[in-house]
Amino acid sequence: MKKIISFFGGSNTSTTSTSSSKSSSTVSYKDFVNDTSSLSLDDSRSDYQNAHYYNYYRYIEKESRGTDHRAKSGLQCRRVLPNQLNAPALAPSTLHSGSSKFTLKSVEINSVITDTCSVSTLKKHFVNEYESPVEAFYQLPLPPQASVNGFTVEFDGKVLSGVIKEKEEAFQAYTDTIASGGQAFLGEKSADGYFTMSIGNLPPKKDVSITLDIISEIGTHLDSLHFCLHRFLFPNYSFDFKANLKVNLSTPIQDIAALEDVYQKASQITYSEDKKSVTFSTHSTQGVPNNYVVVIVPHSTPEPKALVEYIEKEKSYAVALSFYPSCILDKTPEDELNQKMECIIIVDRSGSMSGDRIESAKRALEIMMRSLNENTMFNIVSFGSGFKKLFPSSTRYNDASLEKASSLIASMDADMGGTELFEPIKDVLAMPALPEYPRQVFILTDGAVSQREVLIKYVASECNTTRIFTLGIGNGVDKELVIGLSKACKGHYEMVSDTSSGFEERVLSLLSIATQPMLSNVHINWEGAGLQVVQAPLSIRPIYNRERMMIYALIEYTDKNESTTKKGAVTVTLTGSGPTGNNLEFPITIDFANAVHSDAKELVHSLAAYQSIQDLEQLEKKKSENHKDRIVKLGKRFRLVSKHTSFVVTAESEEPTLDSLTQVNALSKLESAASVTSSGDQAQELSCKLSAPSPRSRRLSSGFAQSQSMPMKECSKQSQSFKRCEEERSVPTMQSNELLDILRQQKANGSWASKTTLKFTLPKNPIGGSDTDDIWTTIAIIAHLQKVHADKKAQWNMVVIKALKWLKQQPAFVADPSQLATFSQKASELLK
């Protein structure tokens, strides 16, 4: 028998109320986890501005610079309607500050949050004191992972609910109603991500309340879940703000907190007895001056979790899967890594790269090429006014391809004209992605492009197949391009100024992140469990270290599905290629017997349908396929705004509005009114970027790792990473290029041949046997690097790891691993 639980009902267990202050009954996550696995909310988990989900908001923050920071949100004028039937439209004009007759008075938000998603009811009440009719439209930024699936308008004692229609049909109904003097409301999503509500023919002195139901994939950062209401959702003045969050997770909640003190002090927290549910309530009369971000830290589990929802009238199920495998990936020894990867390096060879810049880039590329493993497919793309590739498509990394890459690098010069980055990136992303070889693109550039935002939006559509790493070179580089490209594809970036050193270390720090343990070529075998599903997204992004996978599936009613679901519970299998090159399997129990009976919100179904719509919209865009019918069907069934569907509310007026209309922007306030300015509104340029923690290096007390190969002055806090910090790096003198000369001679498999040209005397081989000369040479070179070039460890560390891996595979050391340590010590003693 199925368990009936309302998403808005919370847990049936008793609760104890606690305040957000330091109450003795408040349960902290530290009571549930062990020492180094704990992490205060003051650390990396709080650094939400560097979370992948925040990229959309970072983009709109940048777009607002130099203007009213919230100018694109709120009630604004669209056009002046005719003052009588059949009269021509008047020219638009905007009522500027000087009137506060149309004002947001209150906001109430009720949200339910699960392991993977949230549904929020957002109600805004506006006071209209105008003596004449008002036509306005309301906008709010809507990130890609969210959609509106409910739209209600209240005014003049009426409650009108939006109906989803095809976009053209909805617009026609809206305009026809306005033309006849009636009231109409139209909600649709624009190309730039804003949800726009057109409010036509609002009668004089009639207040209006607008209620939106918003479904969203929950924001994630590291092992925490984030609920984020961006300040741009609200005007920049005081109003009554209430938020009530009900969190229902499958595992105990370690901690929950609002990041801003102004909200935390105004919040109350109530835990259930099993700590799997919590209510977090906030009430403020100051509006929303800063971002409202609540961080939830669930108890981490190594296995995937499934939330199953059931709609009885349709006999359909929806499944949301959540998986955070970093606790498994972290255990992989770095010298056992053997994961596959496609590495594409895009190098700026424009005229501005001449001199030290191109020489530094060449040195970095030489070291980078020696740091790859034999499971890598790679290519090098040079660009300027045009572009050219080393190979027609990515090729396998071996001695032959490595030699060709080295020859190209040696011949590189800044001789390719201007900086046209768009075309080479388009060419790279147009190549089919290889599921077994996660595509990682590295861009080294010192310039800017004319269509930066178009390029960033273009690469964002490939974030499921590609990760982009960028290195910005010089003081004149377009920082927004460097940051935007990496953020759009969930990668990382570094900056190096004209006066700073450590060029090679910056490139290798990015490569180090790219080669951290991951789970690639991920598939879920639904068919093996007897299920026919619509999975979304269709293509599963590799699960990179410290990232969370979220996958959805619609299980519509069929005879086959009904036969399977009647079993009560079945097991599906998630498979993927692990970091050591082996295939991993993770069983996932889909418990239909204990499925959550959906309430009116149909949260999991709606989000699964929305994710499927996004897949279909991408196919329409990239392959010119027509999926309108399916998109419209899903949109209408689950009340989702999409490319082809809109919400519309129409009502005939008892007294048709024929007076002249006044246009209004509800964001405008009296100039004399004091405004609350967000400290985060002026986004600060980032002069340095903290690298992602290496899971295999020295653990900090926070539970995350600090790279030993990247010496830097500690920044104040990761949560303040948008503040300027200075790095201290040693200048790579290369000691007459001796280090680079050694690295250049390493073979693709990680070894050095006995004929390697060295500037130091190689000690006599103590191992014995003519077939051990390459082994001894490799051992001796490692010892030399560790003794003579210890201060350059950032440059040779990955190269040495590859060499050690090769050594451990040699038969003598497989039979007796202690012999490798013995001969390594011997080499260190013999070298002088």
VENLIN-V284960 format. One record per pair of residues at least 12 apart in sequence whose ideal C-beta (glycine too) atoms are under 7 Angstrom apart, sorted by the first residue. I is the first residue (numbers start at 1). J is the second residue. Records with the same first field share a line. If there is no record, write none. Layout:
I = J + J
This chain:
2 = 310 + 593 + 594 + 595 + 597
3 = 594
4 = 597
5 = 596 + 597
6 = 599
7 = 112 + 119 + 599 + 601 + 603
8 = 112 + 246 + 599
10 = 246 + 248 + 277 + 279
11 = 248 + 272 + 276 + 277
13 = 272 + 273 + 274
14 = 273
15 = 270 + 271 + 272
16 = 270 + 271
17 = 268 + 270
18 = 269 + 270 + 271
19 = 268 + 269
20 = 264 + 265 + 267 + 268 + 269
26 = 269
27 = 271 + 275
28 = 255
29 = 254 + 255 + 297
32 = 252 + 254 + 299
33 = 254 + 299
36 = 699 + 703
37 = 703
38 = 703
39 = 702 + 703 + 704
41 = 255 + 257 + 295
42 = 719
43 = 702 + 718
44 = 222 + 704 + 718
45 = 221 + 222 + 224 + 295 + 297
46 = 259 + 295 + 719
47 = 718 + 719 + 721
48 = 221 + 226 + 228 + 293
49 = 722
50 = 721
51 = 219 + 221 + 226
52 = 490
53 = 143 + 145 + 219 + 220 + 226
55 = 487 + 488
56 = 143 + 144 + 193
57 = 143 + 230
58 = 487
60 = 141 + 232
61 = 683
62 = 480 + 683
68 = 667
69 = 236 + 681
70 = 232 + 235 + 236 + 667
71 = 667
72 = 139 + 194
73 = 139 + 140 + 141 + 232 + 233
74 = 138 + 235 + 666 + 667
75 = 102 + 126 + 136 + 138 + 664 + 665 + 666
76 = 136 + 137 + 139 + 665
77 = 92 + 94 + 136 + 663 + 664 + 665
78 = 135 + 137 + 198
79 = 92
80 = 92 + 93 + 661 + 663
81 = 135 + 178 + 661
83 = 658 + 659 + 660
84 = 658
85 = 181 + 658
92 = 663
93 = 663
94 = 663 + 665
95 = 662 + 663 + 664 + 665
96 = 668
97 = 668 + 669 + 670 + 671
98 = 670
100 = 669 + 670
101 = 129 + 130
102 = 126 + 128 + 130 + 134 + 664 + 666
103 = 126 + 127 + 666
104 = 124 + 126 + 235 + 239 + 666
105 = 125 + 126 + 127 + 239 + 240
106 = 125 + 239 + 240
107 = 124 + 234 + 239 + 241
108 = 123 + 242
109 = 121 + 122 + 242 + 243 + 244
110 = 244
111 = 227 + 245 + 246
112 = 246 + 248
113 = 218 + 227 + 245 + 247
114 = 248 + 249 + 307
115 = 249 + 250 + 305 + 307 + 322
116 = 217 + 218 + 307 + 320 + 322 + 550
117 = 215 + 216 + 217 + 218 + 320 + 603 + 604 + 607
118 = 216 + 218 + 227
119 = 213 + 215 + 601 + 603
120 = 214
121 = 211 + 213
122 = 211 + 212 + 214
123 = 209 + 211
124 = 209 + 210
125 = 207 + 209
126 = 207 + 208 + 666
127 = 207
128 = 202 + 205 + 206 + 207 + 208
129 = 205
130 = 204 + 662
131 = 204
132 = 204 + 659 + 660 + 661 + 662
133 = 201 + 202 + 203 + 204 + 657 + 659 + 661
134 = 202 + 661 + 662 + 664
135 = 199 + 200 + 201 + 202 + 661 + 663
136 = 199 + 202 + 664 + 666
137 = 196 + 197 + 198 + 199
138 = 197 + 199 + 210
139 = 194 + 196
140 = 194 + 195 + 233
141 = 193 + 194 + 230 + 232 + 233
142 = 189 + 193 + 194 + 195
143 = 193
144 = 193
145 = 216 + 217
146 = 214 + 215 + 216
147 = 215 + 610 + 640 + 641
148 = 187 + 195 + 212 + 213 + 214 + 641 + 647
149 = 213 + 215 + 606 + 638 + 639 + 640
150 = 212 + 213 + 639
151 = 187 + 212 + 647 + 649
152 = 211
153 = 185 + 208 + 210 + 649
154 = 208 + 209
155 = 206 + 207 + 208
156 = 203 + 206
158 = 651
160 = 649 + 651
161 = 649
162 = 187 + 647 + 648 + 649
163 = 647 + 648
164 = 635 + 636 + 639 + 645 + 647
165 = 645 + 646 + 648
166 = 632 + 644 + 645
167 = 188 + 644 + 645 + 646
170 = 186 + 646 + 648
171 = 186 + 646
173 = 648 + 650
174 = 186 + 198 + 200 + 648 + 650
177 = 650
178 = 200 + 201
180 = 656
181 = 201 + 653 + 656 + 657 + 658
182 = 201 + 650 + 651 + 652 + 653 + 656
183 = 200 + 201 + 202 + 651 + 653
184 = 200 + 201 + 649 + 650
185 = 197 + 198 + 199 + 649
186 = 198 + 646 + 648
187 = 641 + 646 + 647
188 = 641 + 646
189 = 641
195 = 641
197 = 210
201 = 657
203 = 657
213 = 601
215 = 603 + 606 + 607 + 610
217 = 550 + 607
220 = 548
222 = 546
223 = 300 + 324
224 = 295 + 296 + 297
225 = 296 + 298
226 = 293 + 295
227 = 245 + 294
228 = 291 + 293
229 = 288 + 292
230 = 291
231 = 288 + 289 + 290 + 291 + 678
234 = 287 + 288
235 = 666 + 667
236 = 675 + 676
237 = 287 + 669 + 673 + 675 + 676
238 = 285 + 286 + 287 + 676
239 = 287
240 = 285
241 = 284 + 287 + 288
242 = 283
243 = 281 + 282 + 292
244 = 279 + 281
245 = 279 + 280 + 294
246 = 279
247 = 277 + 278 + 280 + 296
248 = 276 + 277
249 = 276 + 298
250 = 305 + 307
251 = 276 + 298 + 299 + 301
252 = 274 + 275 + 276 + 299
253 = 275 + 276 + 278 + 296 + 298
254 = 297 + 298 + 299
255 = 297
256 = 269 + 278 + 280 + 294 + 296
257 = 295
258 = 282 + 292 + 293 + 294
259 = 293 + 295
260 = 290
262 = 284 + 286 + 289 + 290
263 = 282 + 284 + 292
266 = 282 + 283 + 284
267 = 280 + 281 + 282
268 = 281
280 = 294
286 = 676
287 = 676
289 = 676 + 678
290 = 678 + 679 + 680
291 = 680
300 = 324 + 327
302 = 325 + 327 + 328
303 = 586
304 = 321 + 322 + 323 + 574 + 586 + 588
305 = 322
306 = 319 + 321 + 588 + 589 + 590
307 = 320 + 604
308 = 590 + 591 + 592 + 595 + 596
309 = 595 + 596 + 598 + 603 + 604 + 605
310 = 595 + 596 + 597 + 598
311 = 598 + 602 + 605
312 = 597
314 = 557
315 = 557 + 562
316 = 555 + 556 + 557
317 = 555 + 565 + 592 + 595
318 = 552 + 553 + 554 + 555 + 604 + 605 + 608
319 = 552 + 553 + 555 + 590
320 = 550 + 552 + 604
321 = 550 + 551 + 588
322 = 548 + 550
323 = 543 + 548 + 549
324 = 548
325 = 519 + 543
326 = 545 + 546
329 = 517 + 518 + 519 + 545 + 579 + 695
330 = 695
332 = 517 + 579 + 580
334 = 696 + 801
335 = 801 + 804 + 805 + 808
336 = 580
337 = 515 + 517 + 579 + 580
338 = 373 + 375 + 580 + 581
339 = 375 + 518 + 520 + 577 + 579 + 581
340 = 375 + 436 + 437 + 520 + 577
341 = 376 + 437 + 438 + 440 + 515
342 = 377 + 394 + 434 + 437 + 438 + 439 + 440
343 = 372 + 376 + 378 + 440
344 = 378 + 379 + 381 + 394 + 428 + 439 + 441
345 = 365 + 380 + 381 + 442
346 = 381 + 383 + 424 + 425 + 428 + 441 + 442 + 443
347 = 361 + 380 + 382 + 444
348 = 383 + 419 + 444 + 445 + 446 + 447
349 = 382 + 383 + 384 + 412 + 414 + 415 + 416
350 = 384 + 414 + 416 + 417 + 418 + 419 + 447
351 = 414 + 417
352 = 446 + 447
353 = 414 + 446
354 = 414
357 = 446 + 473 + 474
358 = 412 + 413 + 414
360 = 503
361 = 444
362 = 409 + 412
363 = 504 + 740
364 = 503 + 504 + 507
365 = 409
366 = 406 + 409 + 740 + 743 + 744
367 = 504 + 508 + 743 + 795
368 = 507 + 508 + 511
369 = 402 + 405 + 406
370 = 743 + 746 + 799
371 = 508 + 511 + 798 + 799 + 802
372 = 397
373 = 802
374 = 397 + 398 + 748 + 749
375 = 581
376 = 397
377 = 394 + 395 + 396 + 397 + 434 + 437
378 = 394 + 395 + 397
379 = 391 + 393 + 394 + 395
380 = 405 + 408
381 = 424 + 428
382 = 416
383 = 416 + 420 + 421 + 424
384 = 416 + 417 + 418 + 419
385 = 416 + 417 + 418 + 420
386 = 416
387 = 423 + 424
390 = 404 + 405 + 408
393 = 431
397 = 748
398 = 748
399 = 747 + 748
402 = 748
406 = 744
419 = 445 + 447 + 448 + 449
421 = 445 + 449 + 455
422 = 449 + 451 + 455
425 = 455 + 459
428 = 441
429 = 459 + 462 + 466
433 = 465 + 466
435 = 521
436 = 520 + 521 + 577
438 = 518 + 520 + 542
439 = 465 + 466
440 = 467 + 469 + 514
441 = 466 + 468 + 469
442 = 469 + 510
443 = 468 + 470 + 485
444 = 471 + 473
445 = 472 + 473 + 477
446 = 473 + 474 + 476 + 477
447 = 477 + 478
448 = 478 + 481
449 = 481
452 = 478 + 480 + 481 + 484
456 = 484 + 485 + 488
459 = 485 + 488 + 489
460 = 488 + 489
461 = 618
462 = 489
463 = 488 + 489 + 490
464 = 537 + 539 + 541
465 = 539
466 = 489
467 = 489 + 490 + 491
468 = 485 + 486 + 489 + 491
469 = 486 + 491 + 492 + 493 + 510 + 514
470 = 482 + 485 + 486 + 493
471 = 494 + 496 + 506 + 507 + 510
472 = 493 + 495
473 = 496
474 = 497 + 498
475 = 497 + 498
479 = 495 + 685
482 = 495
483 = 686
492 = 510 + 513 + 689 + 691 + 692
493 = 689
494 = 506 + 509 + 510 + 689
495 = 687 + 688 + 689
501 = 729 + 730 + 731 + 732
502 = 729
504 = 732 + 795
505 = 710 + 729 + 794 + 795
508 = 794 + 795 + 798
509 = 691 + 710
511 = 798
512 = 694 + 707 + 798
513 = 691 + 692
516 = 545 + 694 + 695
517 = 545 + 579 + 695
518 = 542 + 543 + 544 + 545 + 579
519 = 542 + 543 + 576 + 578 + 584
520 = 542 + 576 + 577
521 = 576 + 577
522 = 540 + 542 + 543 + 574 + 576
523 = 540 + 575
524 = 551 + 572 + 574
525 = 572 + 573 + 575
526 = 553 + 572
528 = 573
529 = 564 + 570 + 571 + 572
530 = 560 + 564 + 570
531 = 555 + 561 + 564
532 = 558 + 560 + 561
533 = 553 + 554 + 555
534 = 553 + 554 + 612
535 = 551 + 553
536 = 552 + 608 + 611 + 612 + 615
537 = 611 + 615
538 = 615
545 = 695
546 = 692
552 = 607 + 608 + 611
553 = 608
554 = 605 + 608 + 609 + 612
565 = 592
568 = 592 + 593
569 = 589 + 590 + 591 + 592 + 593
570 = 590
571 = 587 + 588 + 589
572 = 588 + 590
573 = 585 + 587
574 = 586 + 588
602 = 638
605 = 638
606 = 638 + 640
609 = 634 + 638 + 640
610 = 640
612 = 634
613 = 631 + 634 + 635 + 640 + 642
616 = 630 + 631
617 = 631 + 642 + 643
628 = 644
631 = 643 + 644
632 = 644 + 645
683 = 722
684 = 722 + 723
686 = 721 + 722
687 = 724 + 725
688 = 725 + 727
690 = 715 + 718 + 721
691 = 707 + 710
693 = 705 + 706
694 = 707
709 = 793 + 794 + 797
710 = 794
711 = 728 + 729
712 = 727 + 728 + 729
713 = 726 + 727 + 728
730 = 791
732 = 792 + 795
738 = 759
739 = 789 + 792 + 795 + 796
742 = 781
743 = 796 + 799
745 = 757
746 = 799
749 = 806
750 = 802 + 803 + 805 + 806
751 = 774 + 778 + 803 + 806
752 = 774 + 777 + 778 + 781
753 = 774 + 777
754 = 773 + 774 + 777
756 = 777
760 = 784
762 = 777 + 780
763 = 780 + 827 + 830 + 831
766 = 826
767 = 823
775 = 807 + 810
778 = 803 + 807
779 = 807 + 823 + 824 + 827
780 = 827 + 831
782 = 800 + 803
783 = 824 + 827 + 828 + 831
784 = 831
785 = 800
787 = 828 + 831
807 = 820
808 = 820
